[in-house]
Amino acid sequence: MGVRMEWELLRTFEAVARLGSLTAASKALGVSQSTVSRHLARLEESAGSPLLLREAPPRLTERGSSLLAAVQPMVEAALAARSALEDTPELRGELTLTTIGEMVRWKLTPRLPEFYRAFPHLRLRILADNRINSLAAGEADVALRMVRPERGELVARKVGTASYALFAASSLELHSETPWLGLAGSVAGIPEQRHAERAFATRPPRLLIEDLESLGLAVEAGLGVALLPRGLVERLHGVVEVAPRRVGARNSDRLPSRDIWMVVHRSKQHVPKVRALMGWLGSVMTDSSPS
């Protein structure tokens, strides 16, 4: 097995183990799913034993876990080498930023003209993706996140705080049984939704929806009361903050807030074009009105 091919097999194995599916790994690596399957088969043939159990998601065997621990430092070293090659004073090329969709729409897109005025030779690729792992794998250069990462090779800096409160349409009649609205699906487990469930524990929600912005529009339409970030409410019309007691909500928990973190992989934090993007993001988040 040649050195180049061996690295491709190991990189494929690491991506599948990290991302949890062959489909996600093929997308991240830019190859077909059949190529991912073929790489895994060849690696397991070379190893002489299974490395991944083909379940949903794939589960590492004991030998697969040992191999992953050995491969991860190689991935980190490859990222550091790539960053060293990119470390030039010319601010040219492509940068990838990953964050949540609301951040893209509310804060970043309106400020993009100034980014391109300052850095006309840079190209931005913005992904609405909430996976911190995309930084560790080199799939993104910088991330804006609502959760501080725990991994040691990721460097995080707090750039803002989002505060929340209960809101309803000003036209909605408020009483102790006012219907409440919340979040579902992939965002059902976030702290704000859990807070709302506790606050309205005595009655079921009128509407659950898998999109924060749509939840705000439902409140604007007068369907009920919901826990929303103040930054979103600023973009709505006829929506006012309400005290929990006015809508029959328990007031025992303190209303939540979420810190916003700018995250970069340690190997890239000194690359000039990455620093340029981080500087612009820092100014956008600092200049924006409090959320």
N, C-alpha and C positions, 0 to 999 in steps of 0.2 A: 504494500500500500504506500503510495507516494506521500510526501510530506504535505503537499498542497491538498490532496484529496482527503487525507486524514484530518486536517484542520476543518475542511468543509463538513465532514461527518460529525466532528465534535461540536462545531458551532450549531449545526442543525439539532443535535441532541440537546444542547443547552437551551436552545430556543423553545423546543417542545416542552421540556421540563419546567421552564420558567413561565411560559404563557398558558400551559394547560391544555393545548389542543394542537393537532397537526395543521388545522386550518389557520389558526392564529400565527403559528410559526411560519407557514408558507407565505402568508401576507407580509410578515415582518421581514423575512429574508428575501422577498421578491422572487420566489421560485414556486413551481407548481406543488400541489399537495402530493402528487405521485413522486416527485423528486424527494420530498421530505420522507416519505415512506421508504423509498429506496435507500436513502442515506442511513436511516435507522436500521434497516435490515442488514446492510453491509457492515455497520458498526457492530451489531450484535453477532453477526457471523464471525467477525474478527475477534470479538470478546469470547465467543464460545458459550454464551449464556444470554438470557433475556435481560434487558436493561430497563425496559418500560413495559408494564402490563397494559394492554390495549383496553382500557376502561374509559369512562367519561367522568372526570378528566383522567388522562393517563396517570398511572401510579408507578413510582420508581421501585424497582427491586432493591435489595440491599446492595448489590453490586452497582446498580445504577446510581444510588445515592452516593456511593464512594467516588464514582466517576464524576458526578456533578460537582462534588466538592473540589476535585482536582482540576476540573475544566474552568470553573468560575474565575480563578486568578488569571488564567490565560486570556479570557474574554476581557478582563479589566486591563491587562497589559496591552492587548491589541488596541483598545480604545485610547490608551495613553499614547501609543505610538502614532495613531492616526492624528491625535490632537497636536503632537509635536510637529508633524508634517504641515499641519494647517496653521501653525503659529507664525504668521507673516504679518508685517505692518499694513499690507493692503487689505482694506475692508471690502473684499469681494467674495462672491460665492453664495451658497444657500445656507439658511439657518432654519431649524425646525423648532417651533414652540408648541407645547401641548398644555391645554388647560380645559376648563369646562366651557360649554357652549355659551352660557350666560355671560361669562367673563369676556368672551370674544365679542359678543353683540353689544354689551353695555359699555364696556370700558376701552377695549383695544381698537376696534374697527374705526370709531370716530377719530382716533389719534394717529392712524396709519399714515396720512399724508405727511405729517411732520417727520415720521421715521424715514420715509423715502426722500424727503428733502435733505435730511442729515446724512443719509447713507444711500446714495443713489445707485451704487453698484452691488448692494446686497439684495438677495431674494429671500422672501419669507415664505415658509410653509407652516400653516397653523392648523393643528389637529385638535378637535374637540374630543379629548380622550382623558380618562381619569386614572390611567395606570402609571404609577410612579416607576414601575419596572421599565417603561419605555426609555427612561434616562439611563438606567443601569446597562441596558443593552445597546446604547448608542443610537436608538431610533429617534431620539429627540435631543436637542441641545439644552433647552431651558424649559422648565415647567412652572406654572402658577397653580398652586394647590391649596385646598382648604384644610389639609391635614399635614402636619409636619412629618417628614419621612424619618424612619428609624435607622435606615441603613447607613453605616459609617462612611461609605465612599460618596455619599450625596451631601452636598453643602446647602443649607437652607438659610434664608434671611426673611424675617417678617417684614411685609410691605404694606399691611393694612389689616383692618378688622371689619367684619360684616356683623351688624347688629340686627336683631329680629324683634318683632312685636306682633300682636294680633291686629288684623285689619279687616274692615268690612266696607262695603259701599255706603256712602253717606245717605243714600235713599233707603237702605235696608232697615226695617223695623227690628230693633234689638230687644231680646228678652232672654229668659233663663234657658230656653230651648232653641235658641238660634242655631240653625244647621251649621255644621263645621265641615270644612273641606281639607283634604290632605294629599299626600304623595303616595305613589304605588310603584311596584316593579323594582327596578334597579336602585331607586332612591328611597325605597320604603324604610330602610334601616338607618338612615342618617339621623343624627341627634335631634334635629328640629322636628322631624316627624314623630320620633319617640316622645318628645316633649308634648306635642299636640295630642298624642294618644293618651298620655297621662292626664292632661288638662281636661280632656273631654271623655274620660273613662266611663261616664255614666250613660253615654249614648253613641251609636255607631255614626260614622261619617256619612254625609250625603253624597259626596263625590271623592274619589281617589283618582289621581291622574299622574302619569309618569313624565311630568315636565313642569319645572318650577314656573316658567314664564306663562304657561297655559293656566296654571293654578292662579296666578295673579289676575289673568284675564277673566277667570271664572268669578273671582271676588269682585272685580270691576263690574261684571254683569249682574251682581246682586244675588248670586246663588248661596252665599253664606259667608262665614268668617273663617280666616285661615292665618296661620303663622307664616309671615313673609319677611324677607330681608328689606330693610328700609331702602336699599339701593334700587330694588325693583319697584317699590311703591312710588318712588319719585317719577317713574315713567308711566304710571297709571293715572286715570282721571276719576275724580269723585270718590276716592278711597281714603278713609280716615282710620287712625289708630283708635282702638277701643280697649277699655279696661276689661280684664278677664271676668270680673264679677258681673258685668253688664250682659255677658253672653253665656253665663252659667258655667264658666271654666274654673277649674281649680287653680288657686293662686299660690300654691305651696312651693312650686319650683321657680327658681329665678329664670327669667327669659334668657334663652341661649344667645351666644355670640360665637363667631368663628374667625380665627386668625387666618390671614392669607399669606402664604409662603411662596417666595421665589426660590426654586430649587435648581441646582446645576450639579453635574457630575464633577467630582474633584479633579479629574484629569482634564476638564475643559474650562475650568473657571478663569484661567489666565489667557486663553486664546483671544486675541484682540476682537475678532468679530462677535464672539460670544459675549465678551465684556461690553461691547457696544449695545447689543440687544438688552443685556441686563440693565445697563444704565438707562436706556429708554423706558423699559418696563418700570423701573424704580420711579422715574419721573411721572409716568402716567398714573401709577398707583398713589403717589404722594399728592399730585395735583388734583386727583378726583375728589369730589365731595364725599364725606363719610358715608359708608353704606348703612 
